[in-house]
Amino acid sequence: MNQANKPDPDAPEDELAGTEQPFVAHLMELRSRLVKSALAVIAVAIVLGFFPGAKALYDWLAAPLVAHLPQGATMIATSVISPFMVPLKILLMTAFLAALPVVLYQAWAFVAPGLYSHEKRLVLPLVVSSTLLFFAGVAFCYYVVFGTVFATIQKLAPASITAAPDIEAYLSFVLTMFMAFGLTFEVPIVVVVLVRLGVVSVAQIRSFRRYFIVLSFIIAAIATPPDVVSQLALAVPMCLLYELGLWVARLIAPKSEENADAGESAERLPAQTPE
C-alpha cells in the first residue's frame, strides 16, 4: 500500500468531513430557506395590515415632519395612486424589518452546516449584534435626527414659501436616511470582523482614525440633506462607533497581535537612563 495515501494519525480531525452535499441539495435547501423567509414577511404584513393598518403606519412615519409643518399645511400626493401605493410600501418595509430576525435565522441556518465550531461562535453573535445595531440606527434617525432636521429646515425656510411635501418624495427621503443611519451603526461590526479575520491589525485601525474622521464627514455630506445638522448627526455617531469598534477589537484581538501591539507601544516610550 502506498504510504502517501495513509492518513496521518497526528493530523487534527476535520469536523466537517463527510458533511458535503450535492449542488442540487444546496439549491433545494436555499429555496426552502427563502420560502420560509418570504412566508414570515407575508405573515407579519397581514397582521400589520389589520392592526395598526397601512394608513396608521404612514401617519406614524410622517409624524416628525407633520409636527413641524406650518399650521394648516399638509402633505400632498402628486400621483393618482400615491395615496394607496405609499402606505402599502411602508407596510411591506415595516413587515420586512419586523420579520428580519426570522430572515437572518434562515440565512444562519443555511450557512451554519458549512462552518466550523469556532466560526459558529463568531458568526451568531455578529448576526444578532448587527441586527440590533441596525435597528438602533433607524431608531436614532427617527426619534432624534428627524425632529432636529425638520425643525431646522422650517426655521431657515423663507416666510413666503408654503411647505407642502410630496408623500413619495418623503418616503424616498426617509428610506435613504434609515439606510444611511442603519449602515452607519454597523461600523463597529465591520471593525471587529476585519480585526478578527486578520485583515487589519488593531494598530492599523488606530492609525486610520484620522482618515476615517474625514471619510465620515464626506459620507455624511453625500448621504444626508445639505444642512449642517443632519451631516453632524451622521458623522459624529460614525466616529464614536468607530472608537467603540476599536475598543471591542482590542478585547477580541488574537494574543499574538496583542503582544505585538504592546511591544510597539513599549518601543514608543522614551528610554529611561539609570540613576
Secondary structure, DSSP 8 states (H G I E B T S, - for coil): --GGGS--TTS---TTTT----HHHHHHHHHHHHHHHHHHHHHHHHHHHHTT-HHHHHHHHHHHHHTTS-TT---B--STTHHHHHHHHHHHHHHHHHTHHHHHHHHHHHHGGGS-HHHHHHHHHHHHHHHHHHHHHHHHIIIIIHHHHHHHHHHHS-TT-----BHHHHHHHHHHHHHHHHHHTTHHHHHHHHHHTTSS-HHHHHHTHHHHHHHHHHHHHHHS-SSHHHHHHHHHHHHHHHHHHHHHHHHHS-HHHHHHHHHHHHHHS------
